Every structure is written in structure tokens, then in C-alpha cells.
């Protein structure tokens, strides 16, 4: 087993990622190791890798186009207006404040698919409010991570539609044909441990915490006072509405995002003269993640061809001792892989190649297989130092230098989300 190409390459990939090696380079090196340890000729492996990347082209395009929309939104006062609205109704109400942050931020993954771009705009002006209420920012970090992760793993809208589409494609690649609705009928269960974790985190971090107030926070607060709706804001809002409606009608995220962008251009939400700047910003924001997904899909294609999966499946099945042990094993492996890669989306092609035959061997139903792959990909997104779900909250909460990325974002989100996801995921998978 020590020479199994799949096992060795995954261990190498996880080790390199945890050592802060570039994620893309880590995956490429791991793919080469899998090739060298198998009988696949190098030229064939390269062809397999490139062909595998093609399976995620739609996903990558979706991410880049949504990045353009996010950039367009960030150049308007829409999120600033939301800040003022939120601040006006929750000032002086500590728990309402935290849960409102979580609630409104959820829409960044579906209704207004801006992803993490809203955080550096929304959160810094609210730091002074948090300081007055003596809110522990670790609770807010958990609220933001909850909002960034829960919608896409449980609802087929916005980034969730991309996530569900990836699961569907990888299941099909491994001989399991399911519809998006089949995935949605199961994955909503993943929201339960996330909600449980959020409530637990807010309760645990309930004690007042003092933070040093500085001029940066006050200045940022002043810069966001009394924003106005102009034609630009209305244009972007029309584009966002068009994106949401089209994705519901067509179930195509690239088409929805494209229609939304065109609507923004026609209504003045995106200035024609600044079109290149907006598109470049979108590529800069989402391009790297999109390419990681492509590379991960290519890696998944290579390891499927090595012949090491069956051997690994048999070994895992012998160690797992039935469904309970198998579910625990799969979710723990998913935890390390996702934490290493830093993106749930990039994890799916890798783990699906192993989990589909393993789940079949252990006797899991198709719904249970869907849930195991979905949660195995999701677990580790919270807590990973390289994940947008942790980098995003830190970018806002550390605007005044009073919030540590690892200890104030990564550690709390790891504890309060990953542990419940594993526990509930095992229970759900065994009984589905």
C-alpha cells in the first residue's frame, strides 16, 4: 500500500498544502507522482489531465463571471447602504447584530452572488458598533464563515448551483447518474450542523470583549455615512436581479451571470469606459480559484486512471468496519484534503473518484453517497487558513489590526463547524 499511487499522491498533496506550498503547484506535483508510481505513460497522463480539466470549464467560467459581478457591486454604494440599514436596526442589540450579519451575508452566495467581496466593504464600518457592544469578534467570524459556506452546500442557487453541478458531474464520471434535484433533496441536511455550530459559537463567545479603538475604524465609519442610490446602483441592482431570475429559470450559472453583466452594461451599472477594469477585477478575484478547480479536475482524472483506487477502496473498506467506520473515515479524509487545498469546489473531483466506489462497497445508498461527498468536500473549508471562508472574515475584522487570522478566525470556525459537520454527517449517512 505504501506504493499505491493514489494514496501517496494525496498524502504528498496534503503535506505540501499544509506546508503552505502553492495549492496549484501541490496538485500538479501530486499528479506527477501518481503518474510515476503507475504504469501510465507521461504523454498519456498529460492528455488525461487536460481532458479532465475540460469537465470543469463551465464551473470556472461561472466563477469568473460572478467575479465580474462582484467587482461591479464593490464599485457602488449598494453594500454601504445595506450597512447603514443593518446598523440602524441592530445598534444596541448584541445577539440580533451577530445573527443579522449571518443572515444578510448569506445572500452573498445566491441572491447577490458577490462572494467575499462584500466583507471589506460591510464589516470595517461596523467595527465601531461591535466595539461599543463589546462583541467578541470570534463570534462574528463564525457568523461570516457560516454565511459564506452554508448557502452553497445546502441550496442550488448561485455558488450552490455550481457546487451541486460539480457533485453531479463527478458522480456521473464515476457511474452514478443523478439530477440536481436529487442532490438538493439530500444536501439541505448539511445546513443543520452549520446552524447548530453557529448557535453554539455565539453562546460560547457571549462574554464581553474589549478592543482598542483607533482612528482607522472611525475614519472608515465616516466614509460610509449617508450613501445615495444613483443610476449606477440601480443599474447594478437590475443586473443582479436579472442574474437571479435567469439562474432560477435556466439552472445555468454562466448564462445567468452573462445576462446580468450585459444588463449592468446596458443600464450603466458598469461604465462602458471601465468595462476592462471591471472584468480584470473579476478575473483577479475569482480566477485563481477557478483555475484550481480545473487543475483539481485534471488530477481526479489522472488518479482514476492509475488503477490504485480499487486497491485503496478495498483497504479503506477493511479498516472501516462497516458503514459507521466508513463514514467517519471518508469525512476525516475530506477534512484534511479540503483544509489542504483550501476550497470545497476543488476537493470534489479528487474525493469523488475514491468515495463513489468505496461507498458502493460499504453498502451506502445513493443519497448517502451524495451527502458523504458533499459534506466531505465542505468539511475543512471552515478552519482552513487558505480558504475564502476564513480569509474573507479576517479581511474585514482585522481592518483595525485587532483580529488574528489563525486564532480568531481559523481555530473557532474549525471547532464550531467542522466537528458538527463530521458528527451529523456520519449520523445522516448511516441512516439514509
C-alpha positions as CSV (number, residue, x, y, z in Angstrom):
1,X,0.0,0.0,0.0
2,X,3.0,2.3,0.5
3,X,3.4,2.4,-3.2
4,X,-0.3,3.0,-4.0
5,X,-0.2,5.9,-6.5
6,X,-3.5,7.4,-5.2
7,X,-2.6,7.2,-1.5
8,X,1.0,8.5,-2.0
9,X,-0.1,11.4,-4.2
10,X,-2.9,12.5,-1.9
11,X,-0.5,12.4,1.2
12,X,2.0,14.4,-0.8
13,X,-0.6,16.9,-1.8
14,X,-1.9,17.3,1.7
15,X,1.6,17.7,3.1
16,X,2.6,20.3,0.6
17,X,-0.7,22.3,1.1
18,X,-0.3,22.2,4.9
19,X,3.3,23.4,4.5
20,X,1.9,26.5,2.6
21,X,3.1,25.4,-0.8
22,X,1.1,26.9,-3.6
23,X,-2.1,24.9,-4.0
24,X,-2.0,24.6,-7.7
25,X,1.7,23.5,-7.7
26,X,0.9,21.0,-4.9
27,X,-1.8,19.4,-7.1
28,X,0.4,19.3,-10.2
29,X,3.3,17.7,-8.3
30,X,0.9,15.1,-6.8
31,X,-0.5,14.3,-10.3
32,X,3.1,13.7,-11.5
33,X,3.8,11.4,-8.5
34,X,0.7,9.4,-9.2
35,X,1.8,9.1,-12.8
36,X,5.3,8.0,-12.0
37,X,4.0,5.4,-9.5
38,X,1.7,3.9,-12.0
39,X,2.1,2.4,-15.5
40,X,0.7,5.4,-17.3
41,X,3.0,6.9,-19.9
42,X,3.7,10.6,-19.2
43,X,2.2,11.8,-22.5
44,X,-1.0,9.8,-21.8
45,X,-1.1,11.2,-18.3
46,X,-0.8,14.8,-19.7
47,X,-3.6,14.1,-22.1
48,X,-5.8,12.7,-19.3
49,X,-5.1,15.7,-17.2
50,X,-6.0,18.2,-19.9
51,X,-9.1,16.3,-20.8
52,X,-10.1,16.1,-17.1
53,X,-9.8,19.9,-16.8
54,X,-12.3,20.3,-19.6
55,X,-15.0,18.8,-17.4
56,X,-14.9,21.9,-15.1
57,X,-14.8,24.6,-17.7
58,X,-18.4,25.6,-17.1
59,X,-17.7,25.9,-13.4
60,X,-14.6,28.0,-14.0
61,X,-16.4,30.3,-16.3
62,X,-19.2,30.7,-13.8
63,X,-16.7,31.7,-11.1
64,X,-15.0,34.3,-13.3
65,X,-18.3,35.9,-14.5
66,X,-19.6,36.0,-10.9
67,X,-16.3,37.7,-10.0
68,X,-17.1,40.4,-12.6
69,X,-20.5,40.9,-10.9
70,X,-18.9,41.1,-7.5
71,X,-16.4,43.7,-8.7
72,X,-19.2,45.8,-10.2
73,X,-21.1,45.6,-6.9
74,X,-18.0,46.6,-4.9
75,X,-17.7,49.8,-7.0
76,X,-21.1,51.0,-5.9
77,X,-22.7,52.0,-2.6
78,X,-25.1,49.0,-2.5
79,X,-23.3,47.2,0.3
80,X,-22.8,50.5,2.1
81,X,-26.5,51.2,2.0
82,X,-27.0,47.8,3.5
83,X,-24.5,48.6,6.2
84,X,-26.5,51.7,7.3
85,X,-29.7,49.8,7.2
86,X,-28.4,47.0,9.3
87,X,-26.7,49.4,11.7
88,X,-29.9,51.3,12.2
89,X,-32.0,48.3,13.3
90,X,-29.4,46.4,15.4
91,X,-27.4,49.0,17.3
92,X,-27.5,48.2,20.9
93,X,-28.8,44.6,20.3
94,X,-25.8,42.3,20.6
95,X,-27.2,39.0,19.5
96,X,-29.5,40.4,16.9
97,X,-26.4,42.1,15.5
98,X,-24.5,38.9,15.1
99,X,-27.3,36.8,13.7
100,X,-28.3,39.7,11.3
101,X,-24.7,39.7,10.0
102,X,-25.0,36.0,9.4
103,X,-28.5,36.3,7.8
104,X,-27.7,39.2,5.4
105,X,-24.3,37.8,4.5
106,X,-26.0,34.5,3.3
107,X,-27.3,36.4,0.3
108,X,-23.8,36.9,-0.9
109,X,-23.8,33.3,-2.2
110,X,-27.1,33.3,-4.1
111,X,-29.3,36.4,-4.3
112,X,-26.4,38.8,-4.8
113,X,-23.5,36.5,-5.8
114,X,-20.8,38.8,-4.6
115,X,-18.9,36.0,-2.6
116,X,-16.4,37.6,-0.2
117,X,-16.2,40.9,-1.9
118,X,-18.8,42.5,0.4
119,X,-16.8,41.8,3.6
120,X,-14.1,44.5,3.3
121,X,-16.9,46.9,2.5
122,X,-19.5,45.8,5.0
123,X,-17.5,44.9,8.1
124,X,-14.9,47.7,8.7
125,X,-17.6,50.4,9.2
126,X,-19.3,48.2,11.7
127,X,-16.3,47.6,13.9
128,X,-17.0,50.7,16.0
129,X,-20.5,49.3,16.6
130,X,-19.0,45.9,17.7
131,X,-16.6,47.7,20.0
132,X,-19.4,49.7,21.7
133,X,-21.4,46.5,22.1
134,X,-18.2,44.7,23.3
135,X,-18.9,41.8,20.9
136,X,-16.2,39.1,20.7
137,X,-15.2,39.2,17.0
138,X,-14.6,35.5,17.1
139,X,-18.4,35.1,17.2
140,X,-18.7,37.5,14.1
141,X,-16.0,35.5,12.3
142,X,-18.1,32.3,12.9
143,X,-21.3,34.2,11.7
144,X,-19.5,35.3,8.4
145,X,-18.0,31.8,7.8
146,X,-21.4,30.3,8.3
147,X,-22.9,32.7,5.8
148,X,-20.1,32.0,3.2
149,X,-20.4,28.3,3.5
150,X,-23.9,27.2,4.4
151,X,-25.9,28.5,1.4
152,X,-23.7,26.9,-1.2
153,X,-23.6,23.5,0.4
154,X,-27.3,23.3,1.1
155,X,-29.1,25.3,-1.7
156,X,-28.8,25.0,-5.5
157,X,-28.7,28.8,-6.1
158,X,-25.7,31.0,-7.1
159,X,-22.5,29.3,-5.9
160,X,-24.6,26.5,-4.6
161,X,-25.7,25.7,-8.1
162,X,-22.0,25.5,-9.1
163,X,-21.3,23.2,-6.1
164,X,-24.2,20.9,-6.8
165,X,-23.3,20.8,-10.5
166,X,-19.8,19.7,-9.6
167,X,-21.1,16.9,-7.4
168,X,-23.4,15.8,-10.2
169,X,-20.6,15.8,-12.8
170,X,-18.2,13.8,-10.6
171,X,-20.9,11.3,-9.7
172,X,-21.6,10.8,-13.4
173,X,-17.9,10.3,-14.1
174,X,-18.0,7.5,-11.5
175,X,-21.0,5.8,-12.8
176,X,-23.8,7.4,-10.7
177,X,-26.4,9.4,-12.6
178,X,-28.4,11.9,-10.5
179,X,-30.2,15.1,-11.1
180,X,-29.6,18.5,-9.3
181,X,-32.9,18.0,-7.5
182,X,-31.7,14.7,-6.2
183,X,-28.6,16.4,-4.7
184,X,-30.8,19.2,-3.3
185,X,-33.1,16.7,-1.6
186,X,-30.2,15.5,0.5
187,X,-27.7,18.3,0.9
188,X,-30.1,20.6,2.8
189,X,-29.3,18.3,5.7
190,X,-25.8,19.9,5.8
191,X,-27.3,23.2,7.0
192,X,-28.4,21.6,10.3
193,X,-24.9,21.1,11.8
194,X,-23.9,24.6,10.5
195,X,-26.8,26.2,12.2
196,X,-26.1,24.2,15.4
197,X,-22.4,25.3,15.2
198,X,-23.3,29.0,14.8
199,X,-25.7,29.0,17.8
200,X,-23.0,27.2,19.9
201,X,-20.3,29.7,18.8
202,X,-22.4,32.7,19.6
203,X,-23.2,31.3,23.0
204,X,-19.6,30.3,23.7
205,X,-18.3,33.8,22.8
206,X,-21.1,35.6,24.6
207,X,-18.7,37.3,27.2
208,X,-17.9,41.0,26.6
209,X,-14.5,41.6,25.0
210,X,-12.7,44.9,24.8
211,X,-10.9,46.0,21.7
212,X,-8.7,49.0,21.2
213,X,-10.4,51.7,19.2
214,X,-8.3,53.5,16.7
215,X,-8.7,56.3,14.1
216,X,-8.8,53.9,11.2
217,X,-12.1,52.4,12.4
218,X,-13.6,55.9,13.0
219,X,-12.4,57.2,9.6
220,X,-13.8,54.2,7.8
221,X,-17.1,54.8,9.6
222,X,-17.2,58.4,8.5
223,X,-16.5,57.4,4.9
224,X,-19.6,55.3,4.7
225,X,-22.2,57.8,6.1
226,X,-25.3,58.6,4.2
227,X,-24.7,56.9,0.8
228,X,-27.1,57.6,-2.0
229,X,-28.7,55.5,-4.7
230,X,-27.7,56.7,-8.2
231,X,-28.2,55.3,-11.7
232,X,-25.1,53.2,-11.2
233,X,-26.5,51.5,-8.1
234,X,-29.9,50.9,-9.8
235,X,-28.1,49.5,-12.9
236,X,-26.1,47.0,-10.8
237,X,-29.3,46.1,-8.9
238,X,-31.1,45.4,-12.2
239,X,-28.2,43.2,-13.3
240,X,-28.2,41.3,-10.0
241,X,-32.0,40.8,-10.3
242,X,-31.6,39.5,-13.9
243,X,-28.8,37.1,-12.8
244,X,-31.0,35.7,-10.0
245,X,-34.1,35.3,-12.2
246,X,-32.2,33.7,-15.1
247,X,-30.4,31.2,-12.9
248,X,-33.8,30.1,-11.5
249,X,-35.3,29.7,-14.9
250,X,-32.4,28.1,-16.7
251,X,-30.3,26.4,-14.0
252,X,-27.3,27.7,-15.8
253,X,-25.0,29.9,-13.8
254,X,-22.8,31.0,-16.7
255,X,-25.8,32.2,-18.7
256,X,-27.3,33.9,-15.7
257,X,-24.1,35.7,-14.9
258,X,-23.6,36.8,-18.5
259,X,-27.2,38.1,-18.8
260,X,-26.6,40.0,-15.5
261,X,-23.4,41.6,-16.8
262,X,-25.0,42.6,-20.1
263,X,-27.9,44.2,-18.1
264,X,-25.4,46.1,-15.9
265,X,-23.6,47.5,-19.0
266,X,-26.9,48.5,-20.7
267,X,-28.2,50.2,-17.6
268,X,-25.0,52.0,-16.7
269,X,-24.2,49.8,-13.7
270,X,-20.9,49.0,-15.4
271,X,-19.5,52.0,-17.2
272,X,-18.5,51.2,-20.7
273,X,-15.2,53.0,-20.4
274,X,-14.4,51.0,-17.2
275,X,-15.5,47.6,-18.6
276,X,-12.0,46.3,-18.9
277,X,-11.2,47.4,-15.4
278,X,-14.3,45.6,-14.0
279,X,-13.5,42.4,-15.9
280,X,-9.9,42.4,-14.8
281,X,-11.1,42.8,-11.2
282,X,-13.4,39.9,-11.6
283,X,-10.6,37.7,-13.0
284,X,-8.3,38.8,-10.2
285,X,-10.9,38.0,-7.6
286,X,-12.0,34.6,-8.8
287,X,-9.6,33.5,-11.5
288,X,-7.2,31.6,-9.2
289,X,-10.0,29.7,-7.5
290,X,-11.5,28.9,-10.9
291,X,-8.1,27.5,-12.2
292,X,-7.6,25.4,-9.1
293,X,-11.0,23.7,-9.9
294,X,-9.7,23.0,-13.4
295,X,-6.4,21.6,-12.1
296,X,-8.2,19.5,-9.4
297,X,-10.5,18.0,-12.1
298,X,-7.4,17.1,-14.2
299,X,-5.8,15.5,-11.1
300,X,-9.0,13.5,-10.4
301,X,-8.9,12.1,-14.0
302,X,-5.3,11.0,-13.6
303,X,-5.8,9.2,-10.3
304,X,-8.9,7.4,-11.7
305,X,-6.6,6.0,-14.5
306,X,-3.8,4.9,-12.2
307,X,-5.6,1.7,-11.1
308,X,-4.8,2.5,-7.4
309,X,-8.4,3.4,-6.5
310,X,-9.7,-0.1,-6.2
311,X,-6.8,-1.2,-4.0
312,X,-7.3,1.9,-1.8
313,X,-11.1,1.3,-1.6
314,X,-10.5,-2.3,-0.5
315,X,-8.0,-1.2,2.1
316,X,-10.4,1.5,3.4
317,X,-13.3,-0.9,3.5
318,X,-11.3,-3.4,5.5
319,X,-10.3,-0.7,8.0
320,X,-13.7,1.0,8.2
321,X,-15.6,-2.0,9.7
322,X,-18.9,-1.2,8.1
323,X,-20.9,2.0,7.4
324,X,-20.2,3.8,10.6
325,X,-16.4,3.5,10.3
326,X,-16.5,4.1,6.6
327,X,-18.5,7.4,7.1
328,X,-16.0,8.6,9.7
329,X,-13.1,7.7,7.6
330,X,-14.4,9.4,4.5
331,X,-15.3,12.6,6.3
332,X,-12.0,12.8,8.2
333,X,-10.1,12.3,4.9
334,X,-12.2,15.0,3.3
335,X,-11.4,17.3,6.2
336,X,-7.6,17.1,5.6
337,X,-7.9,17.3,1.8
338,X,-10.1,20.4,1.9
339,X,-8.1,22.1,4.6
340,X,-5.0,21.5,2.5
341,X,-6.5,22.7,-0.8
342,X,-8.5,25.5,0.7
343,X,-11.6,25.1,-1.4
344,X,-14.5,22.7,-1.3
345,X,-15.1,23.1,-5.0
346,X,-11.6,21.9,-5.8
347,X,-11.9,18.9,-3.4
348,X,-14.9,17.3,-5.1
349,X,-13.2,15.8,-8.2
350,X,-10.5,14.3,-6.0
351,X,-12.6,12.7,-3.3
352,X,-15.4,11.6,-5.7
353,X,-13.0,9.3,-7.6
354,X,-12.3,7.4,-4.3
355,X,-15.6,7.8,-2.4
356,X,-18.0,6.6,-5.1
357,X,-16.6,3.0,-5.3
358,X,-15.9,3.0,-1.6
359,X,-19.5,4.0,-0.7
360,X,-20.8,1.3,-3.1
361,X,-18.5,-1.3,-1.5
362,X,-19.7,-0.4,2.0
363,X,-23.4,-0.5,1.0
364,X,-24.3,3.2,1.2
365,X,-27.3,4.3,-0.7
366,X,-27.1,6.9,-3.5
367,X,-28.5,9.7,-1.2
368,X,-26.0,8.8,1.5
369,X,-23.2,8.8,-1.1
370,X,-24.2,12.3,-2.3
371,X,-24.2,13.5,1.3
372,X,-20.9,12.0,2.1
373,X,-19.2,13.6,-0.9
374,X,-20.9,16.9,-0.3
375,X,-20.0,17.1,3.4
376,X,-16.5,15.6,2.9
377,X,-15.9,18.5,0.4
378,X,-17.4,21.1,2.7
379,X,-15.8,20.0,6.0
380,X,-12.4,21.7,6.3
381,X,-13.5,24.8,4.3
382,X,-14.1,26.4,7.7
383,X,-10.9,26.4,9.6
384,X,-8.5,26.3,6.6
385,X,-6.1,29.2,6.6
386,X,-6.1,29.1,2.8
387,X,-9.9,29.2,2.4
388,X,-12.0,32.2,1.3
389,X,-14.4,31.2,4.1
390,X,-11.7,32.3,6.6
391,X,-9.7,34.8,4.7
392,X,-12.8,36.8,3.9
393,X,-13.9,37.3,7.5
394,X,-10.4,38.2,8.6
395,X,-10.1,40.8,5.8
396,X,-12.9,42.7,7.4
397,X,-12.5,42.0,11.1
398,X,-8.8,42.8,11.1
399,X,-9.2,46.3,9.4
400,X,-8.0,47.9,12.7
401,X,-5.3,45.3,13.4
402,X,-7.2,43.7,16.4
403,X,-8.1,40.3,14.9
404,X,-5.7,37.4,14.3
405,X,-6.4,35.2,11.3
406,X,-5.4,31.8,12.8
407,X,-6.5,32.1,16.4
408,X,-9.6,34.4,16.0
409,X,-11.0,33.0,12.7
410,X,-9.5,29.6,11.7
411,X,-9.5,27.9,15.1
412,X,-13.0,29.0,16.2
413,X,-14.6,28.1,12.8
414,X,-12.8,24.8,12.7
415,X,-14.1,23.8,16.1
416,X,-17.7,25.0,15.7
417,X,-18.4,24.0,12.1
418,X,-16.1,21.1,11.2
419,X,-16.8,19.0,14.3
420,X,-20.6,19.2,14.0
421,X,-20.4,18.6,10.2
422,X,-18.5,15.3,10.8
423,X,-20.8,14.2,13.7
424,X,-24.1,15.0,11.9
425,X,-22.7,13.8,8.6
426,X,-21.9,10.4,10.0
427,X,-25.3,10.1,11.6
428,X,-27.2,11.2,8.4
429,X,-25.1,8.9,6.1
430,X,-25.7,5.8,8.3
431,X,-29.5,6.2,8.4
432,X,-30.1,7.4,4.8
